Amino acid sequence: MLSKWFEYKEQAISLRQKGKSIREIESELKIPRSTLSGWFKNVRLTDHQRKILNKRWSKALIQARKKAIRWHNLQKEKRLAEARKEALFVISKIDDNNKYILELALAMLYLGEGTKDYRTSMGNSNPQIIKFFLKSLHNLYGIRPREIKYELHIRSDQDEKKLIRHWSKQLRLPPNIFKVYRDKRPVTAKSYPSYMGVCVARCGRVALQRRMNYLSNLYCDKILAKRTRSSAG
């Protein structure tokens, strides 16, 4: 018994021999793939026909990958937009004029990024973190940025003058205020152009370090104790 698509068999085989893929023929003639596979079982393609088919397949694959990349980028943009929306909601609930909140934020940052020796200092490759540190010290304790000593720690393959200009511009400080420490060890991999070294801001008041350490640790203890009580209850 002939299938209801039999009248299209010669046309389907002709399309196949012209380099059309089974997917394309299925879409064009509306014939099930299982039927097409049976018809094409004994179809012998020449090298030229195979080249055409492979070329079309490669082109389709490239397009599919581009489409997938666009879809993933769109999904990423949506997730980032949602994260920003949620963050803005939280920020709207915070009183940025409350110095206790600012001091707690500074203390928690110091817990993660600040030095733990006898000095009050913080080093980071992210200018925003250093600027927040300086701004908070000024707003909370009246310490001006020029009262602080600055160091730049750079790798052996980096341009010292370029990095000084970068941090001078970021922190709005004169270039001659930075003391540079170059790592003399040979680099195993070239530094990324976006990596601008580590800036360290040092404040002479060790009492501030003690204050921030106590504040951050006591707050952690408070939160952990609260969670423990909730779990016990």
QUITACOR-V959798 format. One record per pair of residues at least 24 apart in sequence whose ideal C-beta (glycine too) atoms are under 10 Angstrom apart, sorted by the first residue. I is the first residue (numbers start at 1). J is the second residue. Records with the same first field share a line. If there is no record, write none. Layout:
I = J + J
This chain:
3 = 31 + 32 + 35 + 38 + 39
4 = 31 + 35
5 = 29 + 30 + 31 + 32 + 35 + 36 + 39
6 = 35 + 39
8 = 35 + 36 + 39
9 = 35 + 36 + 38 + 39
10 = 39
12 = 36 + 39 + 40 + 43
13 = 39 + 40 + 42 + 43
16 = 40 + 43 + 45 + 49 + 53
17 = 43 + 44 + 45 + 46 + 49 + 52 + 53
18 = 49 + 52 + 53 + 56
19 = 45 + 48 + 49 + 50 + 51 + 52 + 53 + 54 + 55 + 56 + 57
20 = 49 + 52 + 53 + 56
21 = 53 + 56 + 57 + 60
22 = 53
23 = 57 + 60
24 = 56 + 60
99 = 136 + 139 + 140
100 = 140 + 215
102 = 132 + 135 + 136 + 139 + 140
103 = 136 + 139 + 140 + 141 + 211 + 212 + 215
104 = 212 + 215 + 216 + 219
105 = 132 + 136
106 = 132 + 133 + 135 + 136 + 137 + 139 + 140 + 141 + 208 + 211 + 212 + 215 + 216
107 = 136 + 208 + 211 + 212 + 213 + 214 + 215 + 216 + 217 + 218 + 219 + 220
108 = 212 + 215 + 216 + 219 + 220
109 = 133 + 136 + 212 + 216
110 = 136 + 208 + 209 + 211 + 212 + 213 + 215 + 216
111 = 212 + 213 + 215 + 216 + 217 + 219 + 220
112 = 216
114 = 201 + 208 + 209 + 212 + 213 + 216
115 = 200 + 202 + 209
116 = 209 + 213
117 = 206 + 209
118 = 206 + 209 + 210
119 = 149 + 200 + 202 + 203 + 204 + 205 + 206 + 208 + 209
120 = 148 + 201 + 202 + 203 + 204 + 205 + 206 + 207 + 208 + 209 + 210 + 211 + 212 + 213
121 = 148 + 149 + 150 + 151 + 200 + 201 + 202 + 203 + 204 + 206 + 209
122 = 199 + 200 + 201 + 202 + 203 + 209
123 = 151 + 152 + 153 + 197 + 198 + 199 + 200 + 201 + 202
124 = 198 + 199 + 200 + 201
125 = 153 + 194 + 195 + 196 + 197 + 198 + 199
126 = 170 + 196 + 198 + 199
127 = 166 + 167 + 169 + 170 + 171 + 196 + 199
128 = 170
129 = 199 + 201
130 = 167 + 170 + 171 + 198 + 199 + 200 + 201
131 = 170 + 171 + 172 + 199 + 201
133 = 201 + 203
134 = 171 + 172 + 173 + 201 + 203
136 = 212
137 = 201 + 203 + 205 + 208
140 = 208 + 211 + 212
141 = 203 + 205 + 207 + 208 + 211
143 = 203 + 204 + 205 + 208
145 = 171 + 172 + 173 + 177 + 201
146 = 173 + 174 + 177
147 = 203 + 204 + 205
148 = 173 + 177 + 200 + 201 + 202 + 203 + 204
149 = 177 + 178 + 179 + 200 + 201 + 202 + 203 + 204
150 = 177 + 178 + 179 + 180 + 199 + 200 + 201 + 202
151 = 178 + 179 + 180 + 181 + 197 + 198 + 199 + 200 + 201 + 202
152 = 178 + 179 + 180 + 181 + 182 + 196 + 197 + 198 + 199 + 200
153 = 179 + 180 + 181 + 182 + 183 + 197 + 198 + 199 + 200
154 = 180 + 181 + 182 + 183 + 191 + 195 + 196 + 197 + 198 + 199
155 = 182 + 183 + 184 + 185 + 186 + 187 + 189 + 190 + 191 + 195 + 197 + 198
156 = 182 + 183 + 184 + 185 + 186 + 187 + 191
157 = 182 + 183 + 186 + 187 + 189 + 190 + 191
158 = 182 + 183 + 187 + 190 + 191 + 193 + 195 + 196 + 197
159 = 191
160 = 197
162 = 196 + 197
163 = 195 + 196 + 197 + 198 + 199
164 = 197
165 = 196
166 = 196 + 197 + 199
167 = 196 + 197 + 198 + 199
170 = 196 + 199
171 = 199 + 201
